[in-house]
Amino acid sequence: MDTGRRMKEEHRPEPESFLDLVPQRRKGRLKVYVGAAAGVGKTYRMLDEAHQLKDRGVDVVLGFIETHNRAETAARIGDLEIVPHKKLPYRGVTLEEMDLDAILARKPEVAIVDELAHTNVSGSRHEKRYQDVEELLAAGMNVITAVNIQHVESLNGLMKRVTGVEVRETVPDSFFARADQVVNIDVPVDTLRERLREGKIYPASQVEQALKSFFKPSNLTSLRELALNEVARSLSRQREDQEALKREGGRRPQIRERIMVGLSSNASDGGLLLRKASRIAGQLNAEWFAVHVETPSESVKKIGTSDFVALLDNINLAGDLGAETVWLKSDDVVKALADFAREHGVTKIIAGRTHQPFWKRWFGRDVPMRLIKKARDLDIEILAVEEPEEAV
C-alpha cells in the first residue's frame, strides 16, 4: 500500500486544477473522478468543485446528482442550480432520469453528471448515461463526472475474479481515453468500512452482508490498487501525448505502435481476449485493430446463430474498447491476417490460445501456431482465454 500511496501523492493532480482548464478552452473538456467503491466521496468532491467553479463565476449546473439518501451529500448541494430531472414511466412506476435536452437547451459552461455507468430507462434517447455525456461534450459543454473502477469495460473479467461480482454496467475504455483529467478519490480500507458500519453508504439492513462480500478488506485493497493504477496510466498517457506534441512542434505525432487481435467465429472467448488486448494497447499507447476473417467454410450462412450473435457482440465490444473493427473475407485466415498486419504497420499480433483438439493442431490447422510459422517478421503474442482459478 505504501507504493500505491506514493503513486497517488506523486501523480494525482489537484482537483482544483480543472478550474484553470475551463477558461482556456470552452469546448468539450471531460473530467472523471474514479473511486475504488461506493462511499469514497466522489459525489461530495464533485459538489465541492461545483461550488468552487460557481464562486469563480463559472456557469455550472447539476445535470444529475445521486445522493443515495446520504445526508452530508444532500446538504452539500446547497444553492447550486439543479436541472430538473425527466420523469419516465417504466413498468407501472415513474422513474427519474437526467434530462439531456434540458441541459442542452440551458447550455452551461460545466455540467456535473453523477453515476456515469448508469443504464437509462427504456425510452431515453441513449441507452447509457456515458452516451448522454458524449452528446454534452459534442455540444461544447465541459462535463465533470464520476464512476467506480469496477465499471471500466476492459476490467470486467478481472472484477468478477477479484470480487466474485459480475458487473453488468460498464463504460468503454475509449471514453476514458478521451478524458482531459482523471482523478482518483482514495480512502483507506478501514475508513471506508467504518463509513459503511456507520450507515453512511448503505441502509443498515445491507451493512453486514456488504462487509462480508464486496466490502471485504481483500476486495477493497485490490480495487484501490486498480483505481490508482488506472489514474496513473491515464496521467502517463497524457504526459506522453504532451511531450510528443512538443517534439513535433504542436503537430499530432504518428502512432508508433499498432496492435491487431484476431476474432474467430468461435467467439465464446472473444470478450476476454479483447479486454486483455485493450489493456495491452493502453499500456503501449497504441492504435489497435480487431480483425475477423470470414472463410467459405465459416460464412455467415454456415455458422450457428449463437456463434454469429456472439461474434457480433464481440465486434461491438471491440469498438467500445477503442479498436478499429475489420471484417475480411479469405480462403486463408493466416495469410489474410498477416497481409493486413503488414499493410497497416501492425507491430504486434495478439491471438487466443486455441481449444482445438491435438490432431487438428498436429495437421497445421491451429491458427496461432501457423501465424508464428508464417509471419516470422511480426511479433505474435498468445494469450490465455480462460481466467485462472481464484486461490483459496
N, C-alpha and C positions, 0 to 999 in steps of 0.2 A: 504493500500500500504506500510505502514511502516513495517508491518510484512514481506511482500514479499521482501522488500529491505534488511531487516536484514538477511533473509534466503539466499539471493544472496550473501551478504558480508561474511556470516559465512561459507557457504558450497561450493561456486563456486570455483573450483581450478583455479589457474592462467593458461592462455592458454599456457604459455611457459613451463609448467611442462611436456607437451608431448615431448619436446625436450629431456628430460632426459630418457624417456621411450625407445627411438629408439635404443641406443646402447645396452641396457640391453637384448633385445630380438628382433631379426631381422625378426621374422615371424608373419605376420598377425595381427598387432595391429590396432585397429579401434578407431578413434576419431570422434565424431559427434558434430557439432555446431548446437544448436537449437535456433530458434527465434520465437517471437510471430507473426511476419508477414513479408512480403516483405519490404525491405528497412532498416532493423535494423542494417545491416552491417556484415552479416555472410560471404559473399564472400570476402569483403575487409579484414576481420580478417584472413581468410584462406590465402590470398595472403601475408599479413604481416607475418604470421607464416612461409610460404614457403620461404620468403626472410631470415628469421632468421635461418631456417634449412640450407639453402644454405650457409650462412655466416659461419656456424659451420662445413662446409664440408660434409653435408649430401646430398646424391644424390636424388634430388627431382624434379618431373616433374608435369606439369599441365595436367592432363588427360582430364578434361573438366571444363571450366570456363564460366559461363553465366554472361556477364556484363550488359545485359538489356539496352545497349547503355548509361550507366552511365559513364560520362567522368572520374570521380575520380577513379572508379573501374578499368576502362580500363587502366588508367595511372599507376595504382599500379602494373600491371603485369610486367612492366619494362623488365629486361633481363632474366626473368625466362624462362626455357625451356618449350615449349608447344608441346605436341604430336599432330600432325596434325589430324584433325577430319576425320571421314569416311563419304563419300558422298553417299547417298542412294536415288534412285528415289521413289517418292510417289505421286500418282495421278497427274502426269504431271509436278511435280516440284521436285527439288533436295533439300533434307534436309540433315543437318549435325548431326551426332551422335558421341559419344565418340568411338574411335577406340580401342576396348578391345584387339584385337590381337596385335596391335602395342605396347600397353603398356606392355602386357605380354612378347613380344619379347624384349622390351627395358629394362625390369627388374630393375626399380628404387627402391631405398630404401623406398621412400614415394611418393605416387600419390595423388594429390589433385583432388577431384571429386565433382563438384557442382551439385545442383538440384537432390538430392537423390531420390525423389519420381517420377521422370520423367518416362513416358512411352515411350519406344523405338519405332522407326519406324518399321512397319511390314517388316520382312526380317532380323532383327537383331537376334543374337544368343539367347538373353534373351528378355523377354517381358518388364522387368523393369530394371532401372538402378541400383537399390539396388542389383539385382542379378548379375550384372556386378561386383559390388564392392565385393560381396561374392566370386566371382571367383578370383579376385585380391588377396584377403586375403588368400584364399586357396593356392594360388601360392607363398605365403610367403612375399607379399608386404604389407607395412603399408599404411593405407588409412586415409586421413582426408577429411571429407565430411560435408554437411550442409543440413538442412531441416527446414521447418516451422512446428510449433507444430500441426497445423490442419491436417497434413498428417500422424499422428500416428494412426494406424488402430483402436485400441480399443477406441479412442476418436471420431470416425466417427459420431456416433449418437449424441453425445454431441455437436460436432461442428455445426451440422445442426441446433440444437435447439438454440445455443448461437448466431450464426452469420446469420442464415437463408440461408446459402450457403451449398449445398451438395458437399462435397469434393470427387472427383472420384479417385484421385491418392493417394494411401496410402502406407505406409511402415509397415510391420508386427512388432508387439511388440517383437517378437523373435529376430529380427535384432538388436533392441536397447539393448536387454538384454545381447547381447554378446559384446557390446561396452566396450572398456577399459577406455574410458573417454567421458563424455557428458558435454558440456559446454554451458551455456545459454548466449546469446548475448542480453542484455537488454537495451532498450531505453525508456525513459519516453514517455507517450502517447502524450503529447503536442509537444515534439520534433519530434516524428515520423510524426505527422500530418503536422507540419511545413515543414519537408522534402518533404512531398507529395505536399504541395502547391508550393514549390519552383521548382517542376518538377524533383526532384532527384530520384523518384521512378517510376512514370508512365508518359506517354506523357501528355501534357497539356489538350488534349481533354478528358482524362479519369479522371482528378483530381476531379472535382466537384461530379461526381457520386460516386467515391470511398470514398470521405469524408462523403457522406450521407449514404453509405451502409456498406461495410466491415470495413472501417476505422473509423467508429463511435467510440467515446470515450468509450462507454459501451462495445463494442466488444473488443477493444484493451486492455482494463483493464482486462477483463476475460481471454483473450489469454495470457497476461503477467503472470497472476497468474498460469495458466495451465502450461506454459513453466517453470516457477520457480519450481512448484511442481514436474514436470516430472524429472527435473535435480536433485532435492533434493532426489527423490525416487531412482534414479539411484545411487547417491552417497551413500545413506543409504544401498542399496543392496550390493554395492562393499565393504563398510566398514564391513558389517556383514559377507560377504564371507571371507575377510581377517582375521577377528577375529576368525572365525570358523576354518580356516586353521591353525592359531597359536595354538588354543586349541587342535587340532587333530594332532599336530606335522607335519604339512605340507601335511597330507592326506586329501582328499576331504571328508567332513563330510556327514553323511547320511541326506537326506531330512527329516525333522520332520513333515512338513505339506504336505498333498496331498488332492487335491480338485477334485471332479467329477461333471460334468454337464451332464444332460440327454438331448439328442436331439430327438425330436419326428418326425414322418413322416409329421406332420402338421408343416412345417418348416418356416412358414412366419415370426415368431417371433424369430427364432433361432439366427439371426445375432446380435440383441440387447442383447439377453441373453448371447451369447458367449463373447461379448465385456465387459459386466459387470463382467462375471466370470474371464476374463483375468485381469481386474483391481484388483479384489479381490486376485487372485493368485499372482499378482505382489506385492501387499501390504504385503502379508504374506510370500513372497519369497518361494512360494510353487510350487511343480510339480502339473500338473492338467491333467485330462482326459476328453475327450468329448466322451460320450458313446451313441450309438444308438442301441436300441433293436428292431429287426425285429420280429414281431409276424406273425403267419399264416394268420390272417385276414388283415394284413398290409404288406404283402410281396411285393417285388419289382414288381411282376406281377400284383398286385391288386391296388396299389396306383396310383393316376393320374400322368401323365407325368410332369405337372408343379410342383407338390409336390416333385416328385423324383428329378427333376433338382434342386429345392431349397434346398433339403436335401444334395445333393452332393456339392452344393455351400457352404453350411454351414460347411460341413466336411472339405472342402479345407480351408475355413476361419479359422476353429479351428486350423488346422496345422500351418497356417500363424501366428496365435496369440500365438503359442508356446505349444499348447496342444498335448498330445498323443491321436490320434483318435482310437476308438474301435467300431467294428460292431459286435453285438451279435445276436443270434437267440434264442428265447424262447417263450413259451406259456404265460409266466407270466412276464410282464415288471418289476413290482415292485421287485419280487424275484430275477430276473436277475441283476437288478441294485444294490440291497442290497448285493447279494452274491459277485458281482465284487468288490464293495466297501470294504467289509471285507477282501477279498483275497489280495487286493492290498494296504491295510493300509490307505484307504481314511479316512481323518479326518472330511471332510465337504462335503455334497452333496448339489448342487445348482440346483433348478428347477424353471421353469417359472410358473407364476400363470395361471391356466387353463382358457380357454374360453368355456369349456363345459357347456351345459345347466344344470340348477339346478337338474333336475330329474336324470341325469347321476351321478352327484356328490352325490345325495341322495342315490343311489343304489351302491355306492362304486366304481365307475369307474373313479374317479378322482385320477390320479397317484400321484400328490404331497401329497394329504391327506392320501392315502394308505401308502405312504412311511413313513409319520410321525407316523402312527399307527403301521406299521410292522417293522420299523427299529428304535426302541427306543434307541438302543445303538449307533446310529450315529447322528451327528449334521446335521440338514437339514435347509437350508435357502431358502425361497420362494421369488423370485424377481419379481417385476413388469416387464412386457414385452411390455409396451407402454410408450413412452416418455411423461412426463407431459406437459400440455399446457403451452405455454410461457405466462408469466404475461404481461398484457397490461399496 
